[in-house]
Amino acid sequence: MTERTETASPQAWLTSLATHFTRVTPGRWLALMLLALHAAVVLDAEAAVTRAFLLAHYGLFLLWQPLVRSEARIEPRLALPVFAMAALLVLADSTWVMALWLAILAGLVGAVATSQNERGPRLAYLLALAYLLALLLAWVLPQSLGDTALPDGLQAAVRYGLPLLPLTILFLPASRQRGASSTLDFIYGLMLSLLVMVVALGAFAVVAVARVGYAWALVQTLLGMAALLLALSWLWNPRAGFAGLGQVTSRYLLSVGLPFEGWAQRLATLAERERDPESFVREALADLHELTWIRGGHWQAARGEGMFGEPAEHALVHSFHGLTLTWQAPRPLTPALALHVRLLSQLLGYFYASKVREQTLREQAYSQAIHDTGARLTHDVKNILQSMKTLIAAADTSTAEDGERLQALMKRQLPQLAARLSQTVDKLKQPAEMDVARIPAQAWWTALQTRYEHDDVQFFAEALDDIPLPQDLFDSVADNLLTNALRKRQREPGLAVEVRLALQPLVSLAVTDSGAPAPEHVARNLFLSPVASDFGLGVGLYQAARQAARVGYRLELPDNQAGRVSFRLQATESADSPPGTDGP
């Protein structure tokens, strides 16, 4: 029991210490890091003490650094550069190594400063940046140039004045905000580090070439950098009517050598020309031969897959809207190129999805056309069967004295039934020509009277002539309406049925019965959607209404009252210029 307590006590102590460290704000670690750096660089101490302060400074830097979160686990392969940098900083006794380290620190501190939103933390990082620049320019850089005879006033100011900046940071109000790796401005930090290095190397070059003092060389370098930055700022966004470096840089980052607008235009043209989704993807990828940084790849979709280009070592995979694209390049892609590959993949995915939806709509439209054609032909066949049943019933009930009359009936009806059945078969072979055939009004009216002469139907017509009527439409509508009326007569004996055909002022066909009206909910949806039916599919009048609308007619129910239920097929144009034909 005692051994367990002794073993657990150091672990608990380390856990408590780690918890305490996590509660320390980043500003406190930053101030302590700068104080340890000041003691190692400025104070004249023994080598062992200096290295101890440098090691402490590097440890405090690891506690402050904004690159990796404190709760993240570091892999061994990533820990090796950390120890290598510590060994270089502690063991290498060189002012140039210290100058490089100060430039890196200045870049990191400046990058973190740009990500701060509160005033206190931003002030702390600006003071830290000022301290690092002052230490580099006023102490480390003169020593690296061999100018060790610094003025006494400058030495005193660096020794005893600069530590006031870290001490001010240490006693500023605490804040938990820190620049996490996700919000760190790496570009700003890199540019700041490079700028500090350019100033240091520029001062060294001026001293070595012009043989002037360090102070004058530093002034010349800063003036030269200021002039260069001023020129670059003007060239970045000039106001002389031509594009500046900003637009050129943006255009390069957006294109990266790819004529993006031309490729997008060719892609849109290909989308209009090619209907098959897989063929569209295949041709679009074959058009990417201008990308020198893409060697080839592989694409895969639900209905096919394929290769394009040549295989390469490095691959990048993107999947959008059911299209998986594998891009292969001879070398790893930079972040800008990887972003462009993702954009290309998204465009192809969007176009592919639109082509798939277009193909699905075409298939649905084709299936709907088949359904409509089948439903219409089914009703035609049903009406023909109804007429045949009527003839069979007449033959069964006839007597020997009715032989001649029955024979005459058969001679008139059977050829018409054969012709109608032949027309139905022709419609099945060529459904696009179903509404094309036309017949003179007088001939159609005579044929209709012949078909229903034994069904006690009254026919009325006004001034018939040879105006052509769409035969398939009138046959389908008349057979549907009369079949429904005769079936209604079976439930309501004594029902009167009449048919009226008028050609002026508009072509119209009306079928009226003296039975009960249709229910309100049925009458409301009769021509808008299929309705429930006990005798058929419930789509006869719905299909007839759609067929009538296609050829310029309208099927309606103008009267729906007890004793008078009237259906009417009426043209929407003048009878002098029938729908579907050219006028005079």
Secondary structure as GFF3:
##gff-version 3
##sequence-region A 1 584
A	DSSP	alpha_helix	2	23	.	.	.	ID=ss1
A	DSSP	alpha_helix	26	41	.	.	.	ID=ss2
A	DSSP	alpha_helix	47	64	.	.	.	ID=ss3
A	DSSP	alpha_helix	76	91	.	.	.	ID=ss4
A	DSSP	alpha_helix	95	114	.	.	.	ID=ss5
A	DSSP	alpha_helix	119	135	.	.	.	ID=ss6
A	DSSP	pi_helix	136	140	.	.	.	ID=ss7
A	DSSP	alpha_helix	141	144	.	.	.	ID=ss8
A	DSSP	alpha_helix	152	156	.	.	.	ID=ss9
A	DSSP	pi_helix	157	161	.	.	.	ID=ss10
A	DSSP	alpha_helix	164	170	.	.	.	ID=ss11
A	DSSP	alpha_helix	186	210	.	.	.	ID=ss12
A	DSSP	alpha_helix	214	236	.	.	.	ID=ss13
A	DSSP	alpha_helix	245	255	.	.	.	ID=ss14
A	DSSP	alpha_helix	260	273	.	.	.	ID=ss15
A	DSSP	alpha_helix	277	286	.	.	.	ID=ss16
A	DSSP	beta_strand	296	301	.	.	.	ID=ss17
A	DSSP	beta_strand	304	309	.	.	.	ID=ss18
A	DSSP	beta_strand	314	320	.	.	.	ID=ss19
A	DSSP	beta_strand	323	329	.	.	.	ID=ss20
A	DSSP	alpha_helix	335	397	.	.	.	ID=ss21
A	DSSP	three_ten_helix	400	402	.	.	.	ID=ss22
A	DSSP	alpha_helix	403	429	.	.	.	ID=ss23
A	DSSP	three_ten_helix	431	433	.	.	.	ID=ss24
A	DSSP	beta_strand	438	440	.	.	.	ID=ss25
A	DSSP	alpha_helix	441	451	.	.	.	ID=ss26
A	DSSP	beta_strand	458	462	.	.	.	ID=ss27
A	DSSP	beta_strand	468	470	.	.	.	ID=ss28
A	DSSP	alpha_helix	471	491	.	.	.	ID=ss29
A	DSSP	beta_strand	497	502	.	.	.	ID=ss30
A	DSSP	beta_strand	508	513	.	.	.	ID=ss31
A	DSSP	alpha_helix	520	525	.	.	.	ID=ss32
A	DSSP	alpha_helix	540	550	.	.	.	ID=ss33
A	DSSP	beta_strand	553	561	.	.	.	ID=ss34
A	DSSP	beta_strand	564	571	.	.	.	ID=ss35
###
